[in-house]
């Protein structure tokens, strides 16, 4: 198996001695495999979660029950471009950035708490 140091540092051979021929793509195969694993285990799931969260933000509407990242539970009263109004108690409305919404709850969840 080829170590990472062998990929970047070439060996010095005496003049006239036969240097082994390079393996070509076989030398870079472990690096390519590492990049593939990195993509499928880290980047792809992160992109999927970001896409789902963006769809959640776009689907927010008045009357939805939401939980913020800070744990505040409330009902959406106003939806704007970047901010939404969340009613957390009777006549208590806070402005929250859309990105701060963690989850949308099923209808009637606040009454059951």
C-alpha positions as CSV (number, residue, x, y, z in Angstrom):
1,X,0.0,0.0,0.0
2,X,1.3,3.4,-0.9
3,X,1.7,5.9,2.0
4,X,0.7,9.5,1.7
5,X,4.3,10.6,2.0
6,X,5.3,8.5,-1.0
7,X,2.7,10.3,-3.1
8,X,4.3,13.7,-2.5
9,X,8.0,13.0,-1.9
10,X,10.0,11.1,-4.6
11,X,12.8,8.9,-3.6
12,X,16.4,9.8,-4.6
13,X,18.3,7.2,-6.4
14,X,22.1,7.0,-7.2
15,X,23.1,8.0,-10.7
16,X,23.1,5.0,-13.0
17,X,21.0,2.9,-10.7
18,X,17.7,1.8,-12.2
19,X,14.8,3.8,-10.7
20,X,11.5,1.9,-10.5
21,X,8.9,3.0,-13.0
22,X,6.0,5.0,-11.6
23,X,2.7,3.3,-11.1
24,X,0.8,6.1,-12.9
25,X,-2.8,6.3,-11.7
26,X,-2.2,3.5,-9.1
27,X,-0.3,6.0,-7.1
28,X,-3.2,8.4,-6.9
29,X,-5.9,5.7,-6.4
30,X,-5.9,6.0,-2.5
31,X,-6.2,9.8,-2.8
32,X,-9.1,9.4,-5.2
33,X,-10.8,6.9,-2.9
34,X,-10.4,9.3,0.0
35,X,-12.0,12.1,-1.9
36,X,-14.9,9.9,-2.9
37,X,-15.5,8.8,0.7
38,X,-15.3,12.5,1.8
39,X,-17.9,13.4,-0.7
40,X,-20.4,10.7,0.1
41,X,-20.1,10.9,3.9
42,X,-19.8,14.6,4.4
43,X,-20.6,16.9,1.5
44,X,-23.6,15.1,0.0
45,X,-25.6,14.7,3.2
46,X,-24.9,18.3,4.2
47,X,-26.2,19.6,0.8
48,X,-29.3,17.4,1.2
49,X,-30.0,18.9,4.6
50,X,-29.5,22.4,3.4
51,X,-31.9,21.8,0.5
52,X,-34.6,20.4,2.8
53,X,-34.2,23.4,5.2
54,X,-34.5,25.9,2.4
55,X,-37.7,24.1,1.2
56,X,-39.0,24.3,4.8
57,X,-38.3,28.1,4.9
58,X,-40.0,28.7,1.6
59,X,-43.1,26.8,2.7
60,X,-43.6,28.7,5.9
61,X,-47.0,30.4,6.1
62,X,-49.2,32.2,8.7
63,X,-50.6,29.8,11.3
64,X,-47.7,27.3,11.2
65,X,-46.4,26.2,14.6
66,X,-42.6,26.3,14.7
67,X,-39.6,25.7,17.0
68,X,-36.6,28.0,16.8
69,X,-33.0,27.0,17.2
70,X,-33.1,28.6,20.6
71,X,-36.0,26.3,21.6
72,X,-38.8,28.9,21.5
73,X,-42.1,27.4,20.4
74,X,-44.7,29.6,18.8
75,X,-47.2,30.2,16.0
76,X,-46.2,32.2,12.9
77,X,-48.3,35.4,12.6
78,X,-46.4,37.2,9.8
79,X,-44.1,36.0,7.1
80,X,-41.6,38.4,5.4
81,X,-38.6,38.1,3.1
82,X,-36.0,37.5,5.8
83,X,-38.0,37.6,9.1
84,X,-41.1,36.1,10.5
85,X,-43.3,37.1,13.4
86,X,-43.8,34.3,16.0
87,X,-46.4,34.6,18.7
88,X,-45.0,32.9,21.8
89,X,-47.8,34.0,24.2
90,X,-51.0,36.0,24.0
91,X,-50.2,39.3,22.4
92,X,-46.4,38.6,22.6
93,X,-44.9,38.6,19.1
94,X,-41.2,38.3,18.4
95,X,-39.4,38.8,15.1
96,X,-37.2,35.9,14.2
97,X,-35.0,35.4,11.2
98,X,-36.2,32.6,8.9
99,X,-32.9,30.8,9.2
100,X,-33.5,30.5,13.0
101,X,-36.5,28.2,12.4
102,X,-35.4,24.6,13.3
103,X,-38.6,22.7,12.7
104,X,-42.3,23.0,11.8
105,X,-44.6,21.2,14.2
106,X,-47.9,19.5,13.4
107,X,-51.0,21.6,14.0
108,X,-52.3,21.6,17.6
109,X,-48.9,20.8,19.2
110,X,-48.7,24.0,21.2
111,X,-52.1,23.3,22.8
112,X,-51.0,19.9,23.9
113,X,-47.9,21.1,25.6
